[in-house]
Amino acid sequence: MSADVEARVRRELERLGVTHELMDIDPALADTAAFCEAYDVALEDSANCIIVASRDDPPTFAACLVLATTRLDVNKRVRKLLGVRKLSFASAEQTRELTGMEIGGVTPFGLPDDLPLLIDERVRSRDRVVVGGGSRALKVVVPPEALGALPNASFVTDLALEG
């Protein structure tokens, strides 16, 4: 499955025509802190793509991209933006079913076109940002502007909290 997802991510990057670099990595080092240490990437240049789900039936989903040095404000900011009463991180199973991606490899590239993508405004402050590549074995390095070209993407002030 991960090869199919990686191929979908690569096609999306080519379709968008964005400048990017692909990094093949050890899947055991896909989690942000381990990745940054092993591959000498500054934590502030790494961003996490997190799927959130409302507790409604059926649930409302969104993808959120925040710098690794911040925490997604799920309970206040994201919940209000989505207009739902209760919101939490999507489970690994929900994430896999919705995106085909594993936790630790979720990327904003190749997500379903109808899935909202909320990007913390702080991401724009970086010269480059490293995001998942669709699997735990791949990372993508892009300029932050490339993220704004994605379907349903919007930059949001204070989507995340410091530290």
ChimeraX attribute file (.defattr): number of C-alpha atoms within 10 A of each C-alpha:
attribute: neighborCount
match mode: 1-to-1
recipient: residues
	/A:1	9
	/A:2	17
	/A:3	11
	/A:4	13
	/A:5	21
	/A:6	24
	/A:7	14
	/A:8	17
	/A:9	22
	/A:10	19
	/A:11	14
	/A:12	17
	/A:13	20
	/A:14	12
	/A:15	9
	/A:16	14
	/A:17	11
	/A:18	15
	/A:19	12
	/A:20	17
	/A:21	13
	/A:22	15
	/A:23	15
	/A:24	13
	/A:25	16
	/A:26	13
	/A:27	14
	/A:28	11
	/A:29	17
	/A:30	21
	/A:31	15
	/A:32	20
	/A:33	14
	/A:34	12
	/A:35	20
	/A:36	19
	/A:37	12
	/A:38	13
	/A:39	12
	/A:40	9
	/A:41	15
	/A:42	15
	/A:43	17
	/A:44	19
	/A:45	19
	/A:46	24
	/A:47	23
	/A:48	27
	/A:49	24
	/A:50	22
	/A:51	27
	/A:52	22
	/A:53	23
	/A:54	20
	/A:55	15
	/A:56	11
	/A:57	6
	/A:58	8
	/A:59	13
	/A:60	16
	/A:61	23
	/A:62	19
	/A:63	26
	/A:64	28
	/A:65	28
	/A:66	26
	/A:67	28
	/A:68	23
	/A:69	16
	/A:70	17
	/A:71	14
	/A:72	24
	/A:73	16
	/A:74	20
	/A:75	12
	/A:76	13
	/A:77	17
	/A:78	22
	/A:79	18
	/A:80	13
	/A:81	12
	/A:82	15
	/A:83	12
	/A:84	15
	/A:85	11
	/A:86	15
	/A:87	22
	/A:88	15
	/A:89	17
	/A:90	21
	/A:91	13
	/A:92	14
	/A:93	13
	/A:94	17
	/A:95	21
	/A:96	15
	/A:97	11
	/A:98	15
	/A:99	20
	/A:100	20
	/A:101	27
	/A:102	21
	/A:103	22
	/A:104	25
	/A:105	24
	/A:106	29
	/A:107	30
	/A:108	28
	/A:109	26
	/A:110	23
	/A:111	24
	/A:112	15
	/A:113	12
	/A:114	10
	/A:115	17
	/A:116	20
	/A:117	27
	/A:118	24
	/A:119	27
	/A:120	22
	/A:121	18
	/A:122	19
	/A:123	24
	/A:124	17
	/A:125	11
	/A:126	14
	/A:127	11
	/A:128	18
	/A:129	26
	/A:130	28
	/A:131	28
	/A:132	30
	/A:133	29
	/A:134	31
	/A:135	26
	/A:136	23
	/A:137	20
	/A:138	22
	/A:139	25
	/A:140	21
	/A:141	18
	/A:142	19
	/A:143	17
	/A:144	19
	/A:145	16
	/A:146	17
	/A:147	22
	/A:148	15
	/A:149	13
	/A:150	19
	/A:151	17
	/A:152	16
	/A:153	19
	/A:154	17
	/A:155	18
	/A:156	19
	/A:157	12
	/A:158	16
	/A:159	23
	/A:160	24
	/A:161	15
	/A:162	11
	/A:163	9
